[in-house]
Amino acid sequence: MSRVYNFSAGPSAFPQAVLQQAQQEMLEWRDSGMSVMEMSHRGKHFSLIAAELESDLRELMAIPDNYKVLFLQGGASAQFSFIPQNILAGKTKACYLNTGAWSEKAIKDAKPYCDVLVSASSEDTKFTTIPDAATWAIDNDAAYLHYTSNETIHGVEFQSTPDAKGLPLVCDMSSNILSRQIDVSQYGIIYAGTQKNMGPAGVTVVIVRDDLIGHAPKSVPSIFNYAEQAKNQSMLNTPATYNWYLVGLVLKWLKAQGGVAAIEQHNIAKAAKLYAAIDASSLYSNPVEIASRSRMNVPFILSDESLDKPFLAAAEAKGLFELKGHRSVGGMRASIYNAMSDAGIDALIDFMAEFERSR
Ligand SMILES: *Cc1c(COP(=O)(O)O)cnc(C)c1O
């Protein structure tokens, strides 16, 4: 077996210990006599898995009691339209911060349901900055303010929770959830696909404040309705049972690492090391303003584009995979989520230096 260092933006690297545990439990989970994927979602064994999943997430994020935690399907992308469908509550406008490709998608999918007011945009800097909060145009009559806490493609991350000026704050946290400490009580909704920092693809976590649900118009199908899903413990239909289990294992792994506070310190150190190596080189550069650099996704370009292909080929020969940047921005991107080890970061930095020297 030869496992590579996987810098994929998502689905992304798993903690190896979690894969090994899943392997051990593949044929029989505890003393259930069966694999998790064979269990009835309403049975006593799976009920335990589901209950631990929710309580571990509540503990890790210190989620207050007046928030529901849903585990849905359809990815973070489905939430782009479920959010306005569920929480406009009769209002006609919603505010959005546009800081990159994922913000743009959220905006596009909200438009059929409400007037989208783009409160601020960093399109003029090619999404390498976060607009100064003093310039944001926030409308008091809007139903909510939506933002993307980490732009996975552009490598731009909010370093603190924005001030929504009294509006419910809605956040696409897909690519930095559980990577840094946040105060959930400052949010109306937090949502995230699990395939970046929490497990495999196929589950979407939605953390929603009680007062925001129950206002969806009748035209919204039950399966998309947060209140209905909450009433049914996200089991209005058959949930992605095996994926819930895997997310649960990742959460237990994270608790064993010391939780979010500890992993945040680790993430700060990992990112600082990689950015320092990029900044010190004359071959590589990162286009994002320093104050808005992402700890999770580190895009970088080579000063000579013709070296891109040789760089990627040489990286793979060293066991460093998925470093190609998103097709929309080009260059390279190293995604270094919670599961990326120091050894992986060190191997990447060593390789980059060696490649630069060999030019
Ligand atoms: C990956 C990603 C998405 C899309 O997630 P899906 O689960 O594929 O729908 C949305 N937002 C952000 C910030 C992402 O990183």
The ligand as an ORCA input file, in Angstrom:
! r2SCAN-3c Opt
* xyz 0 1
  C     -17.345     22.626     -2.076
  C     -18.122     23.840     -1.742
  C     -19.481     23.957     -2.052
  C     -20.240     22.922     -2.841
  O     -20.470     21.820     -2.097
  P     -21.358     20.614     -2.685
  O     -21.491     19.761     -1.469
  O     -20.575     19.997     -3.798
  O     -22.635     21.174     -3.142
  C     -20.144     25.107     -1.664
  N     -19.514     26.076     -1.001
  C     -18.203     26.007     -0.695
  C     -17.568     27.117      0.047
  C     -17.474     24.879     -1.048
  O     -16.174     24.794     -0.741
*
